[in-house]
Amino acid sequence: MHVAAELGRLLGPLRRALLRRTREAADLPDLPEAQIQLLRVLQAQQPLGTREVADRLRLAPSTVSNLVRTMTGNGLVLRRVSERDLRSTELAATDHALQLLRRYDAASDATMQEALDDLGPDDRRAVVDALPALRKLVESLEKR
């Protein structure tokens, strides 16, 4: 078994399955994962400029601008002229968006807990034991 290939093949379907089940469980809108991640950045610190958001998400500023355009139209992000630099804009999540994000998180936690509860004790322990290594793996990939 090639661990790297198998892990790479499992992570995408795991994330998509969790997101799909979360949306179904809480009757949440079909927000793309990129929009959810952008909201997470703004939830942690706002307001931020487009370039700052792009840097944190490791995306091109033009990609962030396209996301923001859609999200602004959907009432999820506010775009306003920066008070610090009148030539630039700042982004902030709307109250509605932050409420949706809290609902996503609560439903996601419950959905994942149900799935973990379906596992046998040995498999549950293996998942718990793998968490520190998975965190380090994410850190290693983010450094590159």
FENQUIVEN-V393491 format. One record per residue. N is the residue number from 1. RES is the residue in one small letter. SS is DSSP state (helix for helix, strand for strand, loop for the rest). NEAR is the number of other C-alpha atoms within 10 Angstrom. D_CENTER is the distance of its C-alpha to the mean C-alpha in Angstrom with 1 decimal. Layout:
N/RES/SS/NEAR/D_CENTER
N/RES/SS/NEAR/D_CENTER
This chain:
1/m/loop/5/29.8
2/h/loop/6/27.6
3/v/helix/8/24.8
4/a/helix/8/22.8
5/a/helix/9/23.1
6/e/helix/10/22.5
7/l/helix/10/19.3
8/g/helix/10/18.0
9/r/helix/11/19.1
10/l/helix/10/17.6
11/l/helix/11/14.0
12/g/helix/11/13.1
13/p/helix/11/15.0
14/l/helix/11/13.8
15/r/helix/12/10.1
16/r/helix/12/11.6
17/a/helix/12/14.1
18/l/helix/18/11.9
19/l/helix/21/10.0
20/r/helix/14/13.5
21/r/helix/16/15.2
22/t/helix/22/13.0
23/r/helix/19/13.7
24/e/helix/14/17.3
25/a/helix/14/17.8
26/a/helix/14/16.9
27/d/loop/12/18.0
28/l/loop/15/14.8
29/p/loop/10/14.5
30/d/loop/10/13.2
31/l/loop/12/10.3
32/p/loop/10/9.2
33/e/helix/12/5.8
34/a/helix/14/6.6
35/q/helix/17/7.4
36/i/helix/15/4.6
37/q/helix/15/3.2
38/l/helix/20/6.9
39/l/helix/24/7.5
40/r/helix/16/6.0
41/v/helix/20/8.4
42/l/helix/19/11.0
43/q/helix/16/10.8
44/a/helix/8/11.7
45/q/loop/12/14.4
46/q/loop/14/15.9
47/p/loop/20/17.7
48/l/strand/18/16.8
49/g/loop/18/18.3
50/t/helix/20/16.9
51/r/helix/18/17.8
52/e/helix/16/16.2
53/v/helix/25/12.8
54/a/helix/19/13.6
55/d/helix/12/14.8
56/r/helix/11/11.8
57/l/helix/16/9.5
58/r/loop/12/12.7
59/l/loop/13/13.3
60/a/loop/13/16.7
61/p/helix/17/17.4
62/s/helix/12/18.7
63/t/helix/13/15.5
64/v/helix/22/13.8
65/s/helix/15/17.1
66/n/helix/11/16.8
67/l/helix/16/13.4
68/v/helix/20/14.8
69/r/helix/15/18.0
70/t/helix/14/16.6
71/m/helix/21/14.5
72/t/helix/17/17.7
73/g/helix/10/19.7
74/n/loop/10/17.7
75/g/loop/13/18.0
76/l/loop/20/14.4
77/v/strand/25/15.1
78/l/strand/18/18.5
79/r/strand/19/20.0
80/r/strand/14/23.1
81/v/strand/13/25.7
82/s/loop/15/25.1
83/e/loop/10/27.8
84/r/loop/9/28.0
85/d/loop/9/28.5
86/l/loop/10/29.7
87/r/loop/8/29.1
88/s/loop/12/25.3
89/t/strand/18/22.6
90/e/strand/21/20.0
91/l/strand/21/16.8
92/a/strand/21/15.8
93/a/strand/25/13.8
94/t/loop/19/16.3
95/d/helix/13/17.3
96/h/helix/11/16.6
97/a/helix/20/12.9
98/l/helix/17/12.6
99/q/helix/12/14.6
100/l/helix/18/12.4
101/l/helix/18/9.3
102/r/helix/11/11.9
103/r/helix/17/13.2
104/y/helix/21/10.0
105/d/helix/13/9.8
106/a/helix/13/13.6
107/a/helix/22/13.8
108/s/helix/20/11.4
109/d/helix/14/13.4
110/a/helix/14/16.6
111/t/helix/20/15.9
112/m/helix/15/15.2
113/q/helix/11/18.2
114/e/helix/11/20.4
115/a/helix/12/19.6
116/l/helix/16/20.5
117/d/helix/12/23.6
118/d/helix/11/24.7
119/l/loop/12/25.0
120/g/loop/9/28.3
121/p/helix/11/28.6
122/d/helix/9/28.9
123/d/helix/13/25.7
124/r/helix/15/23.8
125/r/helix/12/25.3
126/a/helix/10/24.4
127/v/helix/14/20.7
128/v/helix/11/21.0
129/d/helix/11/23.1
130/a/helix/11/20.7
131/l/helix/11/17.8
132/p/helix/10/19.4
133/a/helix/10/20.0
134/l/helix/12/16.6
135/r/helix/10/15.3
136/k/helix/11/18.2
137/l/helix/11/17.4
138/v/helix/10/13.9
139/e/helix/11/15.9
140/s/helix/10/18.6
141/l/helix/8/16.5
142/e/helix/9/14.9
143/k/helix/6/18.5
144/r/loop/5/19.8
